[in-house]
C-alpha cells in the first residue's frame, strides 16, 4: 500500500490530482442539531458540493488566529471566501448604517488575513458575495451598506441577469449574459487598489471584480453554489491545478 507521504514523494496523488480548495466558514453561537446547542463552525453544504462538482477537494476553514493564515494558505491549492454577514463598516472607514447587520469581527479578521496571505502567495482566490466585498475591503475599497430592492424576501434567493465586461477573466470563463442566484443588500462602492469590474447588473451594480495583476483572483456578488452553473468554480479548480511559480509562505 502506498502512503500519502510516499505518493507525494513519488509525484503521484492518491486523490487523482484533485486540488485542495479551502472554504471559509461561518462561526455561529448556539447552533442546534440533535440534542446539542453549541458554538459551531458552519458551512452550507452547497459550497463543498460545488467544489467537488468542479473537480476539487473541499476543506473547511473556520475562524482562527489571523497569524495562522499564511501557514493555512501554504497547505492549499486555492481559496474560497464564502458568503455571510455584513462586513464591519469600520473596516473601510465608515459608520454603520442602521440597516447593516451585526458584525462578525472574528470572521472578518480571519478572512482578511486569509485574503492577504493568498494574494502574497499567488494562490487562486474566489470571493463569493460577502467574500467579494471583503476582497474589495482588503485592497482599500469601500462598500455601499444598503441597496433597496435587492432582496426579494428574507431567506429567499432571487435571480437577475449579469453582463460580463469583455476582455476580463470573468468574460473568458462566462462569455454571455447569464441569470444568477443572488441574495445581498450591500455592494462594492469604491474599488480597491488594482481591482477592475468584470460584470454588472442592469442597474449598474458591480457584480464581479478581478485583480489583473494576479494569476487568478475573482470576486462574484452572487451565489454560484446556489445554481447549476459550475463554470466559475471549475475555472478556479483549473487554475489551482496548474503548476505555477507562486511563492508560498513556509508552513510553520
N, C-alpha and C positions, 0 to 999 in steps of 0.2 A: 504494500500500500504506500502511495506517495503522500507525504505530509504536505501541509500548506507551505512550510518553510522550504522543503525540497522542491516543490513546484515553482515557488518564486525564484529560487536559486537557479533552476534549470531553464527558466524563461517560459514555463508553461503555467497555466492558470486553471485550477480546479473549477472555477466559476465560468469557464468558457470565454474568458476575456471581458466579461461584463464590468464596466467601470463602476466604482463605488460613489454614489451620489448622496451627500449629506443633506438632510432636510431639517430646517429649524422647526421647533415645536412651540406650542402654547405651554404656559405654566399656569394651572388653574388650582385655586384653593377649594376644598370641599367638593371635589368631583365624586360622583356616586356611581358605583357599579356593584352588583351583587349585594352583599351585606356591608360593603365598605363605603365610607365617606372620608376621603383623604386628599391631600395635595397630590396633584398628578401632572406629569408631562404628557400632553395630549397632541395628537395629530390626526385630522380626518383621514380615514383610510384611502380616500381618493388620491391623496398625494403619493404615497408609496406605490399604489396601483398604477398610477400614470408613469412613474419612473420605471416600473417593471415592464409595463406595456411597451415602453420606448427602448427597452433593451438594457436597462441599468439595474444595479443593486441599490436599494434604498436603506439609509441608516438615519435614525432619528438623532437630532442634536438638541437636547433640552438645554435650557439656560445654564451656563457655567460661569466661572470667573473669567472676565474678559482677558486676563493674562494667559488663559489656556487656549485662546482662539488660534494662534499660529500653530501650535502643536496639533490641534484638531484638524486644521486645514491641511497640514502636512500628510495626513493619512487618507485624504480624499482625492478623488479624480474630478469632482465637480461639486458645486454648492447650490442649493436652492434655499432662498429666504422665503418662507411661506407667508400666506395672508394672516390677518389677525387684527388686533385692536389698533386704534389710532396711535400714531407716533406722538410722544410728548412734545407739545409745541415749543417748550424751552430748548429742545434740541436744535431748532432752527431759528431761535431768537424771537419767538412770538409769544404773546399772551394767549391763554386758552380761550377759544370761542365757547360759549355756553353749550353748543351742540357737539363739541368734541368729547369723545368718550374718556373714561378714566385711564390714566397712564399705566403702562406695563413697564416700569422702569428697569427691572432686572432683564426683561427680554430685550428692551431697546439697547441696553449696554452690551449685552452678549452679541446680538445680531450686528450691531455697528462694528464691534471688534472682529466678527467673522468676515464682514464685508471688507474691512481694511486689510485683514490678513490674506483674503482671497485675491484682492487686487495686487497686493505686494508679491504674491506667489505666481501670478498669472494664471490662476485657476479659473476654468469656465464657471460662470456665475449667472443664475437666473433669479430675478426677483419677481414675485407674484403678488399683485395688489399692494398690500402693506409693504411687501418686500421691494417693489419698485419704488415706492415712496421713500423707504429707508435708504435705498441706494442713492437716491437724489439728495437726501439729507446728509448722508455720509460724505458726499462730494461738495457740500456747501450750499445746496439748493434749499428752497423753501416749498411749503405746501399751502394750498387753499384748504381751509379747515372744514368748509361745508359747501356742497353743491345741491341746490334744490332739485328734486325730481329725479335723482339718480338711483334711488332705491324704490322699487315698485311697492313693496310692503316689507315689514320687518320679517326676516327669516325666509324671504322668497328671492331666489336667484332670478334675475331678469336676463334679457338678451338685447343687444343692439349691434349695429354694424361698426366695424373699424376699417379704416382705409390705410394701407401701408404707404410709406414715403419711398418713392423709387430710389434705388441705389443704396439702400440701407441693408444692414444684416437681416433685419426682420423681413424686408421685402424679398430677400433671397430665400428665406425659409417659407414664407407665405406671400405669394406674389399678388393675390387677388383680394378684393374686398370680402370680408367674412363677417358672419354674425357670431358674437362671442358671449359666453356666460359671464355675467357681471353682478357684483354686489359691493358697492363702495359709495361713500358720500364725501370723500376727500380726493384731492388730485394734486399733481405737480403744478407749482406756480412758477417760480424762477428755477431754471435748470441749474444743476450742479456743474462744477468745473469739468469740461470735456464731454459732457453728455449732449446728445442730439436727439430730437424727437424722431421716432421711426414709424409711428402710426397715430392717427387722430380719429376721434369720434365725429359725428356730423356736426355737433355743436362747438367743435374746436378744442375739446378737452384732449390733452395729450394722453394717448392710450398705450404708448410704448416708448421706451428710451433705450439708448445703447451708448457704448463707450468705444468710439472708433479706434482709439489708441491702444485698446486691449485686444487680446486674441479673440475672446468671446465673452462679452458681458451684455446682457439684455434684461430689461425690466418690462413686464406687461401689467397693465392696470386691471385686467380681467382675470378670470379663474379657469385656466385651461384644464385643471383637474376635474372640473365640473362638466366638461363636454367630451365629445368623441374625438376631436381633432388632436392628434398626438404629435403634430409636426414640430411644434416649438420644443417640447421635451426631447423628442428624438434628435433634434439638432444639437441640443445641449449634450446628450449622451454621445453623439458622434464626435463632437468637439473634445469631450473627455476621453475618448478612445484614441485620439491622435497622439503619436509621440511628439512632444514639444520640448523646447529648450527652456521652459519656465523654471525659475529658481524657486525651490520650495524651502521654507524655513526648517531648521533642524527639529526633529521630533523629540523634544526634551520635556 
